[in-house]
Structure formats: structure tokens, C-alpha cells
């Protein structure tokens, strides 16, 4: 058995799970607009005490490493890296979109997890149920929603959209895909930290050091992108 801590703060949802092999010892999910940086460590501490697991018993830490909220991803990854380094155990990153996609494992067609990226853009990817698992068919991407829907229309298959941000774009999606558009409802639109743990346990441990582990934002935060552009322009003067 292998005790694992899973952390997901890549959206408004904060998810934490402690597992032992295939067994979920405890799982906490909240869906409120409150600061993850204040709530995450106390929630981890409380959950581990509830399931009687001490930090030194953990063998790996798994974190949803993006894409998603720049601040949220950074908080989760920084916390995971700090704990992994202090405990001397591996850290494993899993796509936030891949975690979302898992709730569609009984859907026959394309599974499209959606996270809003503003200005008509979304983070998404193409997934599909294979047996009792969900696998990535096309890589995760940052794309204009109009372009993504045009691609899905060409596939001419039923599409399951998963994620709370689908509500923002539901009208446009239905307009473009018609009867091929399906939407996960209720708790199916929330990422499960226990699924994050399961996916991370299936992944091989990276040879990279904890310090080399970085989030997968798929894009720079707007302020950082503007700063880098300004630096390049200065270099051209």
C-alpha cells in the first residue's frame, strides 16, 4: 500500500484526498470563492488528522498542475512542492483537465473538459472513455471556443462538456453543436481529488527534482506576458 496526498486548487474548487493504494481514506471538496492560500494547509492538516495519517507516512504528493486559475495553480503547486521537499518524497503532476474528464467515463463519444480562459478562450482537450478509464486523445490546449466548436462539429460525434465554466458558454455550444452537445450536471462538473490521486498513482515518478517541478499554465499570466513583451521591446531599442 502507498499513502498519497492529492491537492487540487486549480479552480474555485479546492479538493484534497488522502489515499492508501486504491483505498480513499478521506476526501474534502469545497466549491466556494474563498482564498485557497488561507484555507489549504489547515484543510490538509484537518483531513490527515481525521484519517490518522502522519506526514512522515506519505510516500508521494500528487497535484493538479494546470491549466486553470494562475493563482490557484500556483498555490497548489507551491504547497505540494514545499511538502514534498520537506518530507523527501516525490511530487507528481496531473492535468487539471484530465481530472475533470474522468467523470465522463460512461459516456460514449468525445469528452471535452472546459475551463474558461476569458476573452472567448477556453482551456480544453479531447478525451474518450476506453473501457472503464478516460484517456486523452488530443493534447490539452488554450483555444478560442469558436475554433474548438468548429473542430468538434467536423467530428460529428456526441460531445460531453464537463466543468462549471460550461454554463458560461452553454448557449453558444448548443447553437453550434445542436443535439450533439451534452452537459455534465451537478457534482459531475466538479473535479474529484480521489480521481486525481488515482491518476497520479498510475503515473511514473519523474526523475526531475522537486525544485524543477513547474506548473503547466498553457499561457503566461497577463501581467507576466506584458512584462516579457516590454523587456523584448527594450532589447530591440
N, C-alpha and C positions, 0 to 999 in steps of 0.2 A: 504494500500500500504506500501511497505517496501523498503526503499532505501538501495542499496547494492553497494559496490565497489568490483570488481573482478580483481585479479592480476595473471598473468602467465609469469614467466621468466624462465621456466624450460628447455628451449632450446634457439637457436638463435632467435626464435620468441619472441617478447615482446608484450604481449596483456593486455589491460586494458579495463574494461567496467564499466559503471555506469548504474544501472537498478533501476526501481521503480516498484516493483511487477513483473508482466510479461512483462512490457514495457522496452525496451532497450532505455535509454536516449542518450547514446553515447558509442562509441566503437572505440578503436585505436589498430591497429595491424601493427607492423613493422617486417621485416624479413631481418635484416642486422647484420653483425658481428661487433657490437659495444657494449661497456661496459654497461650492464644493470644498474650497480651501479651508473653510472653518469646520465643516461637518465630516470630512472624510476620515481623518485619523481617529476622532472619537468613535465613529461608527465601526471602524475596523477593530478598535480596542474592545468595544462592547460585544461585537459578534464573536471574536475569538475567545473572550471570557465565557460567553454563553455556551459555546460548543467545547469548552475545556481544551483548547489548543493553545500552546505557548509558542511565541515567535520562534524559539530555537528548534521547534519541531517541524517548521515549514521546510520543504525541500525545493520549492520553486515559487516564483511570483509571476502571475500572468496578467497582462494589462491590455486593455483596448487602446491601441496606439494610433488611432485616427483612421480615416479623416473624421472631422466633426468640429465642434467648437474649439477654436485655437486655445483659449484659456482653459477650457475643460480638459482637453487632451494633455496640455502641458502639466496641469495639476496631477492628473492620474499617473502620467509617466514619471514625473519628478518624485512623487511619493513612492512608486514602485521601485525606482532606481535606488532611492535612499535606503529603503528597507532591504532590498536585495544586496546592496553593498555592505550594509552594517551586519547582515546575517551571513554573508559569504555564500549566497545561493544564486542560481541562475535567474534571469528575467527573460520572459518570452512575450513577444508582442503579437497580437492578433488584430486583423482588420475589424474596425467597428462595424463596417457594413456586413462583413461575414457573420458577425454575431447576430445582427438583425435578421439576416436572411434565414437563419436556422428555423425560425418559427413557421416557415413555409414548406417544411419537409414533406407534407402530404399533398402539396399542390402539384398538378401535372401541367407544366408549362414553364414560362420564364418567370423567375423570381427577381424582382428589382427593389432592393432596399433603397430608400430615399432619405437624404439629409439635405435640407435647404442650405444653399451657399450664397444666397442673396443675388440681386441683380439678374434674376432669371436663370441662375446657375444652380445645379444640384450636384451633390456627391452621390454616385450610384455605381452599380456594377451589374453584370448579368450572372445569375446563379440558376441552378437547376437541381431538383431533387433526384438523387441517384440512390436507389434502394431506400434505406432509412436515414440517409445523410443528405446534406445540401452541399454542392460543390460549386466553386467559381468556374464559370465558362469563359467570361471575358474579364479582363483586369478592371479593378476599381478605377474610377476616373472623375474628374471635375469637368462638367459639360453643360452647355446650355440645355435647358429642359426641352425646348423646341427641337433641338437636334437629336436628343435622346429619343423623344417620342417618334420622330420621323424614322429613326432606325428600327424601333420596335414595330412600327406599322409595317415595315418591309418584312419582318419576321413572320407576320400573320399567325401569331400564336396567342393563346390566353396569357395575360401578364398579371402577376400578383404584386402589387405595390405594398411595401411594408415600411412602417415608420410614421411617427406622429406628424412629420412635416408633409406627408402626402395630403393632409387636409388643406394645406395652403394652396396646393396645385390641383386638387381633385377636379375642379370644373374643366380646366384645360386638358387634363389627362383623359377624362371621359369624352370630351369633344373630339380628341384626336384618335382615340382607340375604340370608342364605342363599346360594343359588347365584349370585346377582348380585355377590357380593363376591370380588374378585380382588386379589392382593397382589404387588407387585414384589419380586423376590428379589435377594439378593446385591448386586452393585455397582449394580444399577438403583435401589437405595434411597439411594444417595449422590449428592449434588449434584455436577455436573461443572463445574469452573471454566472449562473451554473453552466450555461452553454459556453460562455467564454472560457471557463475553466476546462470544460471538456475539449474544446478545440485546442487550447494551449497544451494540454496533456498529450495530444496526438502529435504535436509539433516537436521537431528535434531541437535540442538546446543549441543555441548559437555559440560559435567559438569566440565571438566578439566579447570584449569585457563589458561589464555593466556600464562603465563610463562612455563606451562607444555606442550604446543603445540610443537611438533617436526616434522621435515620433514620425509618423507618415502623414503630414498635413495635406498633401496633394497640392497645396498652394501656400505661399507665404501670407502671414497676417498682413493686412492692408498697410499698416504703418511701416512694417519692415520692408515691404515691397517698394513703397515710396522712398524710404531712406536709401535702399540699394540703388534705385534708379538715379537719385540725386548724386550719389557717390560716383556712379559711372559717368554722369554728365560732367562732374567736376574734373574727372580724369581726362576728359576729351578737350577741356579748355586749354 
